[in-house]
């Protein structure tokens, strides 16, 4: 449990989220690339790759790239389910 809390604190520090942040996707209108990656448990490179492939839509505000919360919901809901091979 303590290790999980330390990981959450580390992620919150890296993406400038409050330490007590346990928010679900959708609490804000949009998230930065780093916040989006942390929320779904992947690295920033995966988010940029999905954007480049056209599977995840993003917006630009000046030099900043953001991902709308609704787009994160859509992206996650369209991912294929994990299929385990039976032994």
N, C-alpha and C positions, 0 to 999 in steps of 0.2 A: 504494500500500500504506500509506504514511504517513497519507494522508488518511482511509482506512478505519479505521485505528487511532485517529485523533483523533475520528472520529464515534463509534466504540465507547466511547471514554473519556467523551465528552460524554454519551452516553445513559446509561452506567453512573453518572455523577455525578448526572444528573437523577432517576434512579429508585433511587438508593442501592444500586446493585449494586457488588460489588468490580470494580476495573479489569480484572482478569484473568478476569472471568466470561465464559465461553463455553458456558454450560450450555444444554442442550436443554430444551424444555418437558417437565416431568415430574420434574425434580430435586427439586422441593418439592411439597407438597400443594396449595398455592394461591398466587396472586400478586395483588398490588395492581392497580388499574386502570392505573396508569402502567407497571408492569412488564409487564403483559399486552400493552399497546399497543406497548411497545418490542420485545418478543419477536417480535411478528408484523408489525412495521413499519408501524403505523398510528398516528394520533394518539389521544389519550384520548377525544376527542369521538366517534370511530367506535366505540370500545368501549361508551361510554354509550348510543349510538344503537342498537347491536345488542342491548344488554340491554333497552332500552325496547321494542324491536320483538319481544322474546321469542325472538330467535335465539341469544342467548348468555345462559346462566344464571349468576347470581352469588349470593353470600351476603353477609349483613351481620353484622359483629361490632361491636357498638356503633355508632359512626358510620362505621366503615370498611367499604368494599365490597371484596370479594375475589372472584377468579375461580378455581375449582378447576382444577388442571392437567388433569385428565381432561376437563373441559368445554372447555378450549382445544383439546385434541386433537380432540374431537368436532366442535366448531365448524369447525375448519380442514378436517377430512376431509369435511364436508358442503358445502363451498363448491363451486360449479360450476367446471369447468375453463375456462380461457381458450380461446376459439375465435377463431382468426385468420381473417380473410376472405382468401380466395385472390385473387391479383391477376389 
